[in-house]
Amino acid sequence: MHMLPRPSQAPIVTAGRPAGELAAALWQRLLAQPWPLPPEALPAPAALVGGAVRDALLGCLEPQPDLDFVVDGDAIALTRQLARDHGGTVVILDSDHNIARLVLGGWNLDLARQDGPNLEADLRRRDYSINAIALPLPAAGGPPPALLDPTGGLGDLQRRQLVAVSEANLLADPLRLLRGIRLASSLDFGLEPRSQAWIQRHGARLTTVAGERVLAELEKLAAAPQGERGLEQALAWTLLQGWGADASAPIASLSLGRAHQRGLRASEMAWALPLARLSALLPPQALAGLRSSNRLQQRCRALRHWQQQVGQAGGWANLPETSCLALQRQLEADFPALVLLLDQPDPRLLERWRNPADPLFHPRFPLDGRTLQQQLAIPAGPELGQLLEHLSLERSFGRLAAGPEGERAALAAAARWWAERQGRWHD
């Protein structure tokens, strides 16, 4: 889940461009980086559809885009045959609808059996017109066939407008309701009024979709540069409340502007901003219902907990030392996301986090338990754990130096602590 800048090229789709010229320019862009297998490896009739066609026309094609093909026949059997001929790994995506993926050379090639009697019928069953444009693969040595656009997607691309093919198509897979918000947000398109009305009317149906699929769409939306707008829209149109999303979450504030204002670097924004958005939007129980990984639940739970604790304390500087240390242990890898969530964080905190030698922001035990047992004859047990915590706190707040000298000082401090503890026990 990383926010990546969309490539910027001149759009191919322009008003009045001849169909043959448009298809030739599209092929030139699509094949600028050679595919892991030649187009003629797919038997005719086959067509490239979906996001690669859309993004190439718009001028925002990724260097290795996912390639979606429609084939006439058994797509799963064909994918297996391609793997035997060209290598790669086959993943069955949907056996009921005959969809498989070939993972080859870092590329994902998805093959789906044509839905309907012909390619046009297949396209008319898709979600949005800009995703219902097909580029039939040329015969070996032949000229590129013209684009097939039965729902007016080319015009909608020119107008930068997202238009649903039909209300029934959205309801055939209610995830398409959320996908519409995500596409409009990530492409910076307007939603056509009737399509927007359908999304608002049927938003509650998103609860009928498998949680994993909903979460995957939310992660893509959270990673969009203007993703906070789409997430706020999804909340306002009540698509997410059925999944336990926090309707009061201050999503609108988690923008690129705030990330720049808080001093995050581009590499930090790429992961911290999507993570902050998800943690603000989805409480732990919502993430569990969406079947997220345990790791994502832990990260978001820690962010929400420490956002609350820092707020209640009136700022990071007012936390007790033990709380500061616990915070840094839990959020050592994710601290920039917390900086985005806090009201007015001290800008120096991020600079300290960037210093790998900072003893508080990257806490370490100055000595390990085995050394303490060997040098001081301290038995294993709760007191050894308490001593390790004491030494870690002393090092984190600069009362013990790092390096060999620090190890000697830590051992001396441990001896004093242990002697005092033993003295209290004997008294």
N, C-alpha and C positions, 0 to 999 in steps of 0.2 A: 504494500500500500504506500506508494510514493507518488508525489506530485511531480510530473515531468513536463517541461515546457513543450508545447505542441510545435512541431516543425512548421516553418512559415515559407511557403512557396507561392508563386503566382497562381491564382485559381484558373482552372481549365474551363470551367463552366461559365460561359459568357453569352449574353443575348445574341442571337443570330448566327452563331457559329455553326457551319455545316456539320451534319451528323458524321460523315466520314472523317472529316478533319478532327472532330472531337474524339472519336474512338481511337484514331492514330496517336493523338497527343496523350490520351489516357494510357495507352499501352506503353508509350515511351517512358512515361513517369513510373508506371507500375514495374517495369523491367529495368529501371535504372540500377537497381541492385539485383543481380540475377537470383531467380528463385532456386530453391534446392532441387527442384526437378523441372524439366522443360514443360511448358503448357501443353505441348502435343502428347505428353505422357498420359493425359486424361482423355479417354475416348469420347468422341463426339456422339451426341450433343452434350456439351458441358458448358457451364457459364460461371464466371466470377460474380459474386453478389455481395451485398452488405457493406460493412464499414470500410474495407479497402477501396472499393469503388467510390464511395461517398467522400472519403478523406482525400483521395487522389484528385477528385474533381474540385474539392475546396482548396487544395494546396496545403494540407496539413497531414500528409501521409508519413507514418513512422518509418524508420529505416528498415525494420523487419516486421511489417504489419501481419496480423493474423489474416489468412486467406480463406475465404468461405466459398465453397463451390457447390453448385447444384448439378447433380448428375441424373441421367435417365437410367435407372436400374438400381441394383443392390449396392448402396454406398459403402456398407461395411465390408462386403466381399472385395470391392474395388480397392479400398484402403489397405486391406491385407495384401492384395496383389502388388500394390505400389510399394509397400514395405519390403516385400520379397525382391522386387526388382531394383529398388533404389536405396534400401536401408531404412532406418528409423524405427520408431516405436508406435504401435497402434493403441489408441485409447477409445473404448466404446463410450460415447457420450449419451446416446439415447437409443437403445435397441428397439423400442416401440416405434419410433419415428425414423429408424434407420439412419443414424447420424454417427460418424466416427471421426477421430482426429489422427492425423499422422504427424508425429513430432520428429522433425528431421533437420539437423544442422542448425538448431536454435530457432527454427520456424515452427509455427502451428498451422497446419493445413486441415481445415474441417470440410468433410464431404457429407452432403445430405441428399437423400433420395428426393427427386422432384415431387412436390406435393400438388397433385392434380394432373390433368391430362397433358398439359404443356407448360412451358416456362412462364408464359404470361399468367396462367391461372395460379402458378406458384407465387409469383410476385404479388398478385392481388390479395393473397392471404397473409401478407406480412404486416408489420406493425405500423410503420410510418413511411410516407412516400419517399423520403430521402434514402431509406434502406431498401426500397423496392425497385432499384435500378440494376439491371444485369448487363454484363459485358460478355457475350458469347465468345468462347475461345475459338480462335481461327483454326481452320484446317491447315495441315502442314504446308507451308509455302504460300498459303493464300492470304488475301488482304484481311485486315481486321473487320469483322462484322460490325454493324451499327449497334449502338446501345439500345436496349429494350427498356422502355419507360412507360408502362401502361397507366401509372397513377399520377403522373405529373411531377415526379420528384426533381427533375432538372430545373423546372421553373421555381419550385420551392427552395432549392439550393440557391438560386440567384436572388430570391427574395429574402433569404436567410430566415425562413419560416418553417416550423415543425408542424406537419399536418398528419394526423392519423388517417390511415387508409379507410377504416370504418370503425364504428363503435363495437360491432361484433368481433372484429379482429383483436381489439384491446381486451375484450372479455374472454377470448379464447385462451389467453394466458395473462392473468391480471398483473404479472410482473411488468408487463409492457406499460402499465400506468406509471410506475416509478421510473421506468427507463425513459419515458418521455420527458420527465422533469430533468433527469440526468443528462440526456442528449441536449436539451435546450440550454442547460447551464454550461456544459462543457464546450459546446459549439458557439455559445453566445447567440442563440437563435430566439426569436419570438415564438410563443405558442399560439397557433391559430385558435381563435375564440371557441369554435365548436369542439375542437380537440381538447382544449382546456376544460370546457364544461363536462365532457365525458370523464376526464380524469378526476375532477372534483366529485362528480356524481357517484362514481364507482370506487373511490379510494379505499373504502373499508374492505373491499374484496382482496386487498393485498394479504390479508391474514390467511387466505386459502392457499398461498404459495409456500413452498418449502422454505424454512428459515435460512438455510444455507444460501439459497438463491437470492433471497432478499438482502442478506448481509453482503454478498458479493457486489450487488448493485449499489448498496450504500457505501461500500468502500471505494468504488469507482467515483461516486458522486462526491464523497469527502475529499478525494484526491484531485478533483477538478479545481483549477485556479479560482473560479468564482463559486466553488462548491457550497459555501455558506448560504448563498442565495437559494440554491436548489433545495438544500436541507430545510431552510426556513419555509420555503414554499410547500414542501412535502408535509411539514407540521401544520401549516395553516390550512391545508386542504385535507387534513386528518387521515393521511395515508399511513402514518407510523404509530399513532396512538394505540392501535390494536396490538402492536408488538411491544408495548411498554415504553415507548420513547418518552423522554422528559419534555412535555409541552412547554415548560417554562425555561428551557435551556436558552442561554444567550448566544445562540448560534450566529446571529448577524454580526456580532463583534469579532468573530474569528475569521478575519479577512486577511488577504495579502498585505493590506495597508497596515494592520496591526503588527503583523510579523516583521515588516520593515521598520516600523516605529520601535519595536522592542529590540531591534538590533540583530535579528536572526540572519545568518548567512543563507544563501540560496540552497546550499546542500543541507542545511538544518531545516529550512522551511519544507523541503521536499517530503520529509517524513513527519516532522513535528506538527505541522498544521493539520494534515488529515487525522493524525492521532488525537489531537486536542479536540477536533470537531466531533469525532466519534465518542470520545469519553464524555463530552458535555451532553451529547444527544442521548446516549444509551446507558442507563444504569446497569449494574452487573446482572440483575435478573433478566433484563431485556437481551443482553448479549448471550446469556445462557439459553434463552428461548430461541434465539437466532442460530444456535449451535455454533457459536464462535469457538475458536481455539481457547484452551485454558490460559495460554500465554496472553492473548489479547484481553481476556477478562481480568487477569491479574494487573496488567498495565493500566487499564482504564479504572479499575477499582482503586489502585494506588493514587492515580492522578486526582480522582474525585475526592478521596479521603484527605489528601494533603492540601488540595485547594480549599477545602472546608476548614482544616486546622489552621492554615496560615491566615485565612480570613478572620476566624474567630480570635486569633492572637493579635490581630491588628498589624500583621506584617511578618515577614520572615525573621527579621532581627529580634522580634519579641518571643520567638519560640525558645523553650528551654533547650539546653545543650543536648540532652538526650533525644529530644524530638528532632532537632536539626540533624543529628547523626542518623536517626532512623529514616528520616526523609531522604537523605542522600543515599543511603543503602538501597532503599526501594526504588528510587528514581535516578540512580546514577546514569543510566543510559537514556532516560527520557526527560531529563530536566528541562530542555528547551520547550517541550510541550506544556510543562507547568508554568513556565514564564508567560506563555500565551494566555493561560487560563487565569492568572492572578490579576488583581485589579491594577495595582501600581508597583510592580516589582522593581527593586533596585537594579539599575543596568549593570552594576559591577558584578552581580551574581553570575551572569552569563559568561563574563570574562574569566571568572574564577573556575567555572565549570569547564571551560576550554583548556585550562591548564592541567594536564594529566598528573602533575606533581602536587596539586593542591590536596593536602591531607584530609580536608573535610569533604570536598566535593567528589573525591575518589578515595573513600576510606579503606584502609587496610589494617590488619592486625600487625603490630610491630614485632610480635613474637607468636609462635604457634604453641599449641597446647603441649606437644611432645617436648619442646625445648624447656618449657616451664616445669614439666614433670621431671625431666632429667637433671636440670640445674638446681631446682629448689625442692625436689622430692614432694611435690604437690600431687596428691592422689587425684585420679579422675573423679569427676562429680560436679554438682552444681556450683561449688565454690570456684573451681577452675574456670567454668564458664563466666562467672561474675568477674573474675580477675581479667580475663581476656576482654570483656566489655569495658572494664575500667581503663585498661591500657589503650584500647582503641579510641576511647573518648579523649584521653590525655593527648594522644598523637594527633587526633583530628583538630584539636583546638590549640595546637602549637606548643603544648607543654612538654612534648617529647620530640626530639629531632628525628630526622630520617637518616638512613644509612648506618654504617657500622657503629658510629658513635651513638646514634639513637638506639641501636640494639642494646648496647651496654647500659645506657640510661634506662631503657625499658626494663632490663633485667633487675637493675637496682630498685626501680620503682615497684616492680613486682615483689621483690624481697621485702620491702618496707610494708607493702599492702598485706602480704601474707603474715608478716610478723605481728602487725597490728591486729589482724584477724585472730591469730592464735592467742595473742595476749588477752583480747577480749573474751575468748573462749575459756581460757584458764581462770580469769577473774570470776 
